Amino acid sequence: MQLQSTTNCAFWFLAYLSDHKGVVPTRDLTRALGFSKQSIVSSAVKLKEKGYIQTVNGPFGGYMLCKPPSDITVQEILELYDDEVHLIGEKVPQKSGCIIDNLKSFLIAAEHGLKQTLCSHTLADLMEDAGIAGE
């Protein structure tokens, strides 16, 4: 599974804002994250529309987080950009058999477990795991 580029940018964008208090200028985001200004601005549109960030105009403008990191799950970021978590592709053998059926069951269970994990982890959890919570 690979994230769409917009989803990938949004993850890093929100993570960076979670780790910084106040307004973060676009140039700081582009330098720190390695995304183009266009990618940042494009991601910001949906993030602002859904209430995750706000934009601040002017010479000291930029972006700031509107929701606490503890209220933002990894799964909901995926859903913002319609990125789905699938371990089973569209083409699945129709033929039945012990190994085929076992593999299908295994992949379905793994996909379910991954979705549960994505729903249960927030940006705050990731900050805590990195040892930066509350800084």
C-alpha positions in Angstrom: 0.0 0.0 0.0 1.3 3.4 -0.9 -0.3 6.7 0.1 -1.5 9.2 -2.6 0.8 12.2 -2.7 -1.8 14.5 -1.3 -2.4 12.2 1.7 1.3 11.8 2.2 1.7 15.6 2.2 -1.2 16.0 4.6 0.2 13.5 7.1 3.6 15.3 7.3 1.9 18.7 7.2 -0.3 17.9 10.3 2.5 16.2 12.1 4.8 19.2 11.7 2.0 21.6 12.9 1.4 19.3 15.8 5.0 19.6 16.9 5.0 23.5 16.6 3.0 26.0 18.5 1.3 28.9 16.8 1.6 30.0 13.2 4.0 28.1 10.9 5.0 29.9 7.8 4.7 28.1 4.4 8.4 28.5 3.8 9.2 26.7 7.0 6.9 23.8 6.0 8.4 23.5 2.5 12.0 23.6 3.9 11.3 21.1 6.7 9.2 18.7 4.8 10.6 18.9 1.3 7.3 19.5 -0.4 6.7 22.2 -2.9 4.7 25.3 -2.0 2.0 24.1 -4.4 1.7 20.8 -2.6 1.5 22.5 0.8 -1.1 25.0 -0.4 -3.1 22.2 -2.1 -3.1 20.1 1.0 -4.1 23.1 3.1 -7.3 23.7 1.1 -8.9 20.4 2.3 -7.4 20.5 5.8 -8.8 24.0 6.3 -12.2 23.1 4.8 -12.5 20.2 7.2 -11.4 22.3 10.2 -8.0 20.8 10.9 -6.0 24.0 10.3 -6.5 27.7 9.8 -4.6 30.0 7.6 -3.2 33.3 8.8 -2.6 36.0 6.1 0.0 38.7 6.1 3.7 39.0 6.5 3.7 36.8 9.6 1.1 34.4 8.2 1.1 30.7 7.6 -0.8 27.8 9.1 -1.8 26.6 12.5 -3.5 23.5 13.9 -7.2 24.0 15.0 -7.7 20.6 16.6 -5.7 19.0 19.3 -3.4 16.3 18.0 -5.2 13.9 20.4 -8.4 14.4 18.3 -6.8 13.5 14.9 -6.6 9.8 14.1 -4.4 8.4 11.4 -7.5 6.8 9.8 -9.4 10.1 9.5 -6.5 11.7 7.6 -6.6 8.8 5.1 -10.3 9.3 4.8 -10.0 13.0 4.1 -8.3 12.1 0.8 -10.3 9.0 0.1 -7.2 6.8 0.5 -8.3 3.3 1.4 -6.3 0.6 3.2 -6.5 -2.5 1.1 -4.3 -5.5 1.3 -6.3 -7.5 -1.2 -6.3 -6.2 -4.7 -9.2 -6.1 -7.1 -8.2 -9.3 -8.8 -8.7 -12.2 -6.4 -8.6 -15.7 -7.6 -12.1 -17.1 -7.7 -10.9 -20.7 -7.5 -11.2 -22.2 -4.1 -8.7 -24.3 -2.4 -7.0 -24.6 0.9 -4.1 -22.2 0.3 -6.2 -19.7 -1.7 -8.9 -19.7 1.0 -6.3 -19.4 3.8 -4.5 -16.5 2.1 -7.8 -14.6 1.5 -8.7 -15.1 5.2 -5.2 -14.0 6.3 -5.3 -10.9 4.2 -8.8 -9.9 5.3 -7.8 -10.3 9.0 -4.6 -8.3 8.4 -6.5 -5.5 6.7 -9.0 -5.4 9.5 -6.2 -5.3 12.1 -4.5 -2.5 10.2 -7.7 -0.4 10.0 -8.2 -0.9 13.8 -4.7 0.3 14.4 -5.1 3.4 12.2 -8.3 4.3 14.0 -6.8 3.9 17.4 -3.7 6.0 16.9 -3.7 9.8 17.0 -1.1 12.4 16.1 -0.6 12.9 19.9 0.2 9.2 20.2 2.8 9.5 17.5 4.3 12.6 19.3 4.4 10.7 22.6 6.1 7.7 20.9 8.7 10.1 19.6 9.2 11.6 23.0 8.0 15.1 22.0 4.5 15.2 23.7 3.8 18.3 25.6 6.8 20.2 24.3 
